[in-house]
Amino acid sequence: MLSCSSALFQRIAFKFMAPKLKPQRLHQIAETGTEQLVKKARTMSTESSMKDAFSTYADYLNNFNEKRERVVKASRDITMNSKKNYLSGSQTQ
């Protein structure tokens, strides 16, 4: 069987696993100011059919969600009122 010392194994493992730093990248990181670290907001500079389609779809989804919220609220109100009526009827007897 082959045997190897732990020091030799550690040196070999470190050689293969250690990341190699590129000197030009270190200079780029060091020269980066805080102004460059802040991301700029992306905006569409031109009017396009994609933007129009997206805004139309966004309007559709907003209207759909508003209708859905009204239905859910009405459903909750009906459930709450029916429970009140049931409990008030059972308490009188």
FIVEX-63374 format. One record per atom (N, C-alpha, C): x, y, z; residue in one letter. Coordinates in steps of 0.05 Angstrom, whole numbers, plus 32768, in hexadecimal, padded with zeros to 4 digits. Example, Ala and Ser with C-alpha at 12.3 -4.5 7.8 and 13.67 -1.06 7.14 Angstrom:
<sites>
81087F8E809CA;80F67FA6809CA;81087FBE809CA;81017FD3808ES;81117FEB808FS;81028001809DS;
</sites>
This chain:
<sites>
80117FE98000M;800080008000M;801280198000M;8006802E7FF4L;801480477FF4L;800E8057800DL;802280638018S;801D8075802FS;802A80908029S;801C80A58032C;802780BF802EC;802380CF8048C;803580E1804DS;803380F08066S;801D81058063S;8012810E8079S;7FFC81218078S;8006813C806ES;801F81438074A;802A815D806AA;802B815D804CA;803481478040L;803681458023L;801A81478017L;800881398023F;7FEC81398019F;7FE08155801BF;7FE681648030Q;7FDC817F8033Q;7FE78192801EQ;8001818F8019R;800D81A08004R;8002819A7FE9R;7FFD81827FE2I;7FF1817B7FC8I;7FD481857FC7I;7FC581817FDCA;7FA9818A7FDCA;7FA881A87FDAA;7FB981B67FE8F;7FB981D47FE7F;7FC081DE7FCBF;7FD381D07FBEK;7FDB81D87FA3K;7FC481D67F8FK;7FB481C17F91F;7F9F81BD7F7EF;7F8581CC7F86F;7F8181D27F9FM;7F6981DE7FA8M;7F6A81FC7FACM;7F8282077FAFA;7F8482237FB4A;7F7E82337F9BA;7F6E82487F9EP;7F6882597F86P;7F8082697F7EP;7F84826C7F65K;7F9A827C7F5BK;7F9082997F56K;7F9C82AB7F65L;7F9482C77F62L;7FA382D57F4BL;7F9482E37F3BK;7FA082F17F25K;7FA7830D7F2EK;7FC083167F2AP;7FC883307F33P;7FB883477F27P;7FB083457F0EQ;7FA0835B7F02Q;7F85835D7F0FQ;7F7A83477F19R;7F6083487F26R;7F6383557F42R;7F7983517F4FL;7F7D835D7F69L;7F7F837B7F66L;7F8C83857F51H;7F8D83A27F4CH;7F7183AD7F46H;7F61839F7F37Q;7F4683A87F31Q;7F3683AA7F4BQ;7F3883977F5CI;7F2983987F75I;7F3383AF7F86I;7F4D83B37F88A;7F5883C97F99A;7F5083E47F8EA;7F4E83E87F74E;7F4984027F68E;7F2B84087F67E;7F1A83F57F6DT;7EFD83F87F6BT;7EF4840B7F81T;7EE684207F79G;7EDB84337F8CG;7EBF842B7F94G;7EB484387FA8T;7E9984327FB1T;7E84843A7F9CT;7E8B844D7F8BE;7E7884557F76E;7E73843F7F63E;7E87842F7F5DQ;7E85841A7F4AQ;7E7784017F55Q;7E7583FF7F70L;7E6983E77F7CL;7E4B83E97F7CL;7E3F84017F79V;7E2284047F79V;7E1883FE7F5DV;7E0483EC7F5CK;7DF983E57F42K;7DE683FA7F39K;7DE683FF7F1FK;7DD484127F13K;7DBA84057F0DK;7DA484147F0FA;7D8A84097F09A;7D8884067EEBA;7D7D83F07EE2R;7D7A83EB7EC5R;7D5F83F67EBCR;7D6084057EA7T;7D4884107E9BT;7D48840C7E7DT;7D31840B7E72M;7D3084087E55M;7D3184247E49M;7D4484287E38S;7D4884437E2DS;7D3684497E15S;7D2C84357E09T;7D1B84397DF1T;7D00842D7DF5T;7CED84387DE7E;7CD2842D7DE7E;7CD284147DD5E;7CC983FE7DDES;7CC983E77DCES;7CAF83D77DD1S;7CAB83C57DBFS;7C9383B57DC1S;7C9483A37DD9S;7CAC839B7DE2M;7CAF838A7DF9M;7CA683997E12M;7CAE83B27E14K;7CA683C37E2BK;7C8883C77E2BK;7C7C83CC7E14D;7C5F83D07E12D;7C5083B67E1AD;7C5A83A07E11A;7C4D83867E17A;7C5083817E35A;7C6683877E41F;7C6A83827E5DF;7C5783947E6EF;7C5583AE7E66S;7C4483C07E75S;7C2783B77E73S;7C1F83AE7E5BT;7C0383A47E57T;7BFE838C7E69T;7C11837A7E6AY;7C0E83627E7AY;7C0F83697E98Y;7C1F837C7EA0A;7C2083857EBCA;7C0583917EC4A;7BF983A17EB2D;7BDF83AC7EB8D;7BCA83967EBBD;7BCB83827EAAY;7BB8836C7EABY;7BBB835D7EC6Y;7BD483587ECEL;7BD9834A7EE7L;7BD0835A7EFFL;7BD483747EFEN;7BCB83867F14N;7BAD83857F17N;7B9F83877F00N;7B8183867F01N;7B77836B7F0BN;7B8483567F02F;7B7D833B7F0AF;7B8083377F28F;7B9783417F33N;7B9C833E7F4FN;7B89834F7F60N;7B8183677F56E;7B6D83777F64E;7B5283697F66E;7B4A835D7F4FK;7B31834E7F4FK;7B3283367F62K;7B4883287F62R;7B4C83117F73R;7B4B83197F91R;7B5883307F98E;7B5783397FB3E;7B3B83407FBCE;7B2B834C7FAAR;7B0F83537FB1R;7AFF83397FB6R;7B0383257FA5V;7AF5830B7FA9V;7AFD82FE7FC3V;7B1782FE7FCAV;7B2082F27FE3V;7B1483017FFBV;7B14831C7FF9K;7B08832B800FK;7AEA83268013K;7ADC83247FFDA;7ABF831E7FFEA;7ABB8302800AA;7ACC82EF8002S;7AC982D4800DS;7ACE82D4802BS;7AE282E38034R;7AE782E48051R;7AD082F18060R;7AC583068054D;7AAF83148061D;7A9783018063D;7A9182F2804EI;7A7B82DF804FI;7A7F82CA8064I;7A9882BF8065T;7A9E82AB8079T;7A9B82B68095T;7AA582CE809AM;7AA382DA80B5M;7A8682DF80BDM;7A7582E980AAN;7A5982EE80B0N;7A4982D580B5N;7A5082C080A5S;7A4282A780A9S;7A48829A80C4S;7A61829D80CDK;7A69829380E8K;7A5A82A380FEK;7A5982BD80FAK;7A4A82CE810EK;7A2D82C6810FK;7A2082C280F8N;7A0482BA80F8N;7A00829F8105N;7A12828C80FFY;7A0F8271810AY;7A1282728129Y;7A2782818132L;7A2B8282814FL;7A158291815DL;7A0B82A78151S;79F582B5815ES;79DC82A4815FS;79D78294814BG;79C08282814BG;79C2826C8160G;79DA82628164S;79DE824C8177S;79DE82568193S;79E482708198Q;79E4827A81B3Q;79C8828181BDQ;79B5828681ACT;799A828D81B5T;798A827481BET;7992825D81B6Q;7983824581BEQ;798B823A81D8Q;
</sites>
